Amino acid sequence: MAKKLRFTNEEIADALERISSLLEVQGASNFRVRAYVNAANTLRDRKIPVSEVLESEGVSGLEALPSIGKSIASVISELLLTGRIALLERLEGQASPEELFETVPGIGVRTAHRIHETLGIETLEELELAAHDGRLNKVQGLGRRKIQGIKDALSGILSRSSRRRARRLRWLEHEMKELSFHKPKVGLVLEVDREYREKAARGSLREISPKRFNPSGEKWLPIYHTDNDGWSFTALFSNSPLAHKLRRIMDWVIIYYERDGEEDQCTVVTEWQGQLTGKRVIRGREAECHEYYRRHKKEELYSKN
């Protein structure tokens, strides 16, 4: 079994609260946001390190703790075994710089906007450097006391950052995911794809500022969080080099899905050849999509009769 890292309960709780804050600014459901807050509170109330619980009782021991189900137990286990949390890294990558700054205590919407507009910085590491080298003094409305508060908050966030710990402890082996991963049903994924594209077309979704292929820092990429049938989904238009080259940005939809700690992603596109031409198809699951559409066409015929 892989060697475990010695994170304190407080450090793990901080990481869970970071996930909660990022989910909140990206419009995830209140239930999902509160789940991470409640789990963080559980860890802070415990005197026994949860690292010892994982070592003696495994992931099932974590799941038995109040407010910690399979998904969050898996997140905690991943951090203790690898020094990183993939979900946190992905959420930080999807948040615009302003939204990322808003998750730092003491920084509100207006201040986050001023920081980004005045200094042109995009990451928490850059914000920490600006706070120490004096550039943050140039931002309107930030006095000495407030800047010190931001420094203290960033010191706590970044010193316990799973990304930073991962860089310092690259010798760790990765041992995770004992159970086989089950994918959501084709119809469910296609429904999320439909909802996302319709909401994006109406302009009813929060838009983020992607870091790639966006030199002006414009907020243009709609992001959609939804829960269905026990799955948590996040959908975005593809911002990949190939999507840009083929001009398929607004056609290709990347859908991340997670349940019980297992996480994966897929791409949904409009098929341009074969029997499914014109249909929305999940890449890699074309045969399942064909069966799905065949079955639904048959059901439509029965309903008409």
C-alpha positions in Angstrom: 0.0 0.0 0.0 1.2 3.5 -0.8 2.8 5.6 1.9 0.3 8.1 3.3 1.0 11.8 3.8 0.6 13.4 7.2 -2.0 16.1 6.6 -3.7 17.5 9.7 -7.5 17.5 10.0 -7.3 21.3 9.7 -5.3 21.2 6.5 -7.8 18.7 4.9 -10.7 20.8 6.1 -9.2 23.9 4.4 -8.9 21.9 1.1 -12.6 20.9 1.4 -13.7 24.5 2.0 -11.7 25.6 -1.0 -13.7 23.1 -3.1 -16.9 24.4 -1.6 -16.0 28.1 -2.4 -15.1 27.3 -6.0 -18.3 25.2 -6.5 -20.3 28.1 -5.1 -18.8 30.8 -7.4 -19.3 28.5 -10.4 -23.0 28.0 -9.6 -23.1 24.4 -8.3 -26.1 23.3 -6.3 -26.4 24.4 -2.7 -26.6 20.8 -1.6 -23.2 20.0 -3.1 -21.6 23.2 -1.7 -22.9 22.6 1.8 -21.7 18.9 1.7 -18.1 20.1 1.6 -18.6 22.7 4.3 -20.3 20.1 6.6 -17.5 17.7 6.0 -14.9 20.3 6.8 -16.7 21.1 10.0 -16.7 17.4 10.9 -12.9 17.2 10.5 -12.3 20.2 12.6 -14.4 18.8 15.4 -12.4 15.5 15.5 -9.3 15.1 17.8 -8.2 11.9 16.1 -6.4 12.5 12.7 -8.4 11.2 9.8 -5.2 9.9 8.3 -5.1 7.4 11.1 -8.7 6.4 10.3 -7.7 5.8 6.7 -4.7 3.8 7.8 -6.6 1.6 10.2 -10.1 1.3 8.7 -9.6 2.2 5.0 -11.9 4.4 3.0 -14.9 2.8 4.6 -13.8 4.2 7.9 -13.9 7.7 6.4 -17.3 7.1 5.0 -18.6 6.2 8.5 -17.7 9.7 9.8 -20.6 12.2 10.1 -21.3 14.3 6.9 -18.7 12.3 4.9 -20.1 10.1 2.1 -18.3 8.1 -0.6 -17.4 11.1 -2.8 -15.8 13.2 -0.1 -14.2 10.2 1.5 -12.6 9.5 -1.9 -11.4 13.2 -2.0 -9.8 12.9 1.4 -8.2 9.6 0.6 -6.8 11.0 -2.7 -5.2 13.9 -0.8 -3.7 11.6 1.9 -2.3 9.2 -0.7 -1.1 11.5 -3.4 -0.8 15.0 -2.0 -3.3 16.3 -4.5 -7.0 16.6 -5.3 -7.8 16.4 -9.0 -11.3 18.0 -8.4 -9.8 21.0 -6.7 -7.2 21.5 -9.5 -9.9 21.3 -12.1 -12.2 23.7 -10.3 -9.3 26.2 -9.9 -8.6 25.8 -13.6 -12.2 26.5 -14.6 -12.6 29.6 -12.4 -11.9 32.9 -13.9 -9.2 34.9 -12.1 -11.7 37.2 -10.5 -13.8 34.3 -9.3 -10.6 32.7 -7.9 -9.7 35.9 -6.0 -13.2 36.1 -4.6 -12.6 32.8 -2.7 -9.9 34.5 -0.6 -11.2 35.9 2.7 -11.2 39.7 2.5 -11.7 40.0 -1.2 -15.1 40.8 -2.6 -16.5 41.1 -6.1 -15.3 44.7 -6.7 -11.9 44.2 -5.2 -11.3 41.0 -7.2 -12.2 43.0 -10.4 -9.9 45.8 -9.5 -7.0 43.5 -8.8 -7.4 41.7 -12.1 -7.9 45.0 -14.0 -5.1 46.9 -12.4 -2.4 44.2 -12.2 -3.4 41.7 -14.9 -2.6 38.7 -12.6 -4.5 35.4 -12.8 -3.5 33.0 -10.1 -3.4 32.8 -6.4 0.4 32.4 -6.5 0.7 35.7 -8.5 -1.6 37.4 -6.1 0.6 36.3 -3.2 3.7 37.7 -4.9 1.9 41.0 -5.7 0.9 41.3 -2.0 4.6 40.9 -1.0 6.3 43.0 -3.7 4.1 46.0 -3.2 2.0 45.9 -6.4 -1.1 45.2 -4.4 -0.7 48.7 -2.9 -1.6 50.1 -6.4 -5.1 48.7 -6.2 -7.8 51.2 -5.2 -9.4 50.5 -1.9 -6.7 48.3 -0.5 -5.0 49.7 2.6 -2.1 48.3 4.7 -4.4 46.3 7.1 -6.5 44.8 4.4 -3.4 43.7 2.4 -1.9 42.1 5.5 -5.2 40.2 5.9 -5.0 39.0 2.3 -1.3 37.9 2.8 -2.3 35.9 5.9 -5.2 34.2 4.1 -3.1 33.4 1.0 -0.3 32.0 3.2 -2.8 29.6 4.8 -4.4 28.6 1.5 -1.2 28.1 -0.5 1.0 26.5 2.2 -1.7 23.8 2.5 -2.4 23.7 -1.2 -2.6 20.2 -2.6 -0.9 21.4 -5.7 2.1 22.7 -3.8 2.3 19.6 -1.6 2.2 17.5 -4.8 5.2 19.3 -6.3 7.2 18.8 -3.1 6.4 15.1 -2.8 6.7 13.6 -6.2 8.2 10.4 -4.9 4.7 9.2 -3.9 3.1 6.3 -5.7 -0.5 6.6 -6.7 -2.8 3.9 -5.3 -6.5 4.7 -5.7 -9.8 3.5 -7.1 -10.3 -0.1 -6.1 -13.8 -0.3 -7.5 -14.5 -0.4 -11.2 -15.9 2.8 -12.6 -19.4 2.9 -13.9 -20.4 5.5 -16.5 -23.7 7.4 -16.5 -26.3 6.2 -18.9 -26.1 7.6 -22.5 -29.5 9.3 -22.2 -28.5 11.1 -19.0 -25.3 12.5 -20.6 -27.2 13.6 -23.7 -29.8 15.3 -21.5 -27.1 17.3 -19.7 -25.6 18.2 -23.1 -29.0 19.4 -24.3 -29.7 21.4 -21.2 -26.3 23.0 -21.3 -26.5 24.1 -25.0 -30.1 25.4 -24.5 -29.2 27.4 -21.4 -26.0 28.7 -23.0 -28.0 29.9 -26.1 -30.4 31.7 -23.8 -27.5 33.4 -22.0 -28.7 32.1 -18.6 -25.4 30.5 -17.5 -22.5 32.0 -15.6 -19.6 32.7 -18.0 -16.0 32.2 -17.0 -12.7 33.6 -18.5 -10.7 30.6 -19.8 -6.9 30.9 -19.5 -6.2 29.4 -22.9 -6.8 31.2 -26.3 -8.2 34.2 -24.5 -5.5 37.0 -24.4 -8.1 39.7 -23.6 -9.3 37.8 -20.5 -12.9 38.0 -21.8 -15.7 36.1 -20.0 -17.2 34.0 -22.7 -17.2 30.3 -21.7 -20.6 29.2 -20.2 -20.3 26.7 -17.3 -23.1 24.5 -16.1 -23.3 22.4 -12.9 -26.1 20.0 -12.3 -27.0 16.9 -10.3 -29.1 14.0 -11.7 -29.6 10.4 -10.7 -26.8 10.5 -8.1 -24.3 12.0 -10.6 -22.7 15.5 -10.4 -22.1 17.0 -13.8 -20.1 19.9 -15.1 -20.5 20.9 -18.8 -18.4 23.4 -20.9 -17.8 24.0 -24.5 -14.5 22.7 -25.7 -11.7 25.2 -25.6 -9.1 22.8 -27.0 -6.6 23.7 -29.8 -8.4 21.2 -32.1 -11.8 22.7 -31.4 -10.5 26.1 -32.4 -8.7 24.8 -35.5 -11.9 23.0 -36.7 -14.2 25.8 -35.5 -16.2 23.4 -33.4 -16.0 25.3 -30.1 -19.7 25.8 -29.8 -20.5 22.2 -31.0 -18.1 20.1 -28.9 -19.2 19.9 -25.2 -16.9 18.5 -22.5 -18.9 16.9 -19.7 -17.3 15.9 -16.4 -19.2 13.5 -14.2 -18.6 12.2 -10.7 -20.4 9.9 -8.3 -19.2 8.2 -5.1 -15.7 9.6 -5.6 -15.2 8.2 -9.1 -14.7 10.9 -11.8 -14.3 10.9 -15.6 -15.2 13.0 -18.6 -16.5 12.7 -22.1 -17.0 14.8 -25.2 -20.4 15.2 -26.9 -20.4 16.3 -30.6 -22.8 16.5 -33.6 -22.1 13.4 -35.8 -21.3 14.3 -39.4 -21.3 10.9 -41.1 -23.0 7.5 -41.0 -26.4 6.6 -39.6 -26.1 9.1 -36.8 -25.5 12.1 -39.0 -26.9 15.2 -37.3 -27.4 13.5 -34.0 -25.6 14.4 -30.8 -23.1 11.6 -30.0 -20.8 10.8 -27.1 -17.3 10.1 -28.5 -16.2 6.6 -27.6 -19.8 5.4 -27.0 -21.1 5.6 -30.5 -22.6 2.1 -30.4 -24.5 2.9 -27.2 -25.8 6.2 -28.8 -27.0 4.3 -31.9 -28.9 1.9 -29.7 -30.3 4.8 -27.6 -31.7 6.6 -30.7 -33.0 3.3 -32.2 -34.8 2.5 -29.0 -36.3 6.0 -28.7 -37.4 6.0 -32.4 -39.2 2.7 -31.7 -40.8 4.1 -28.6 -42.0 7.1 -30.6 -43.6 4.8 -33.1 -45.4 2.9 -30.4 -46.7 6.1 -28.8 -48.1 7.3 -32.1 -50.0 4.0 -32.5 
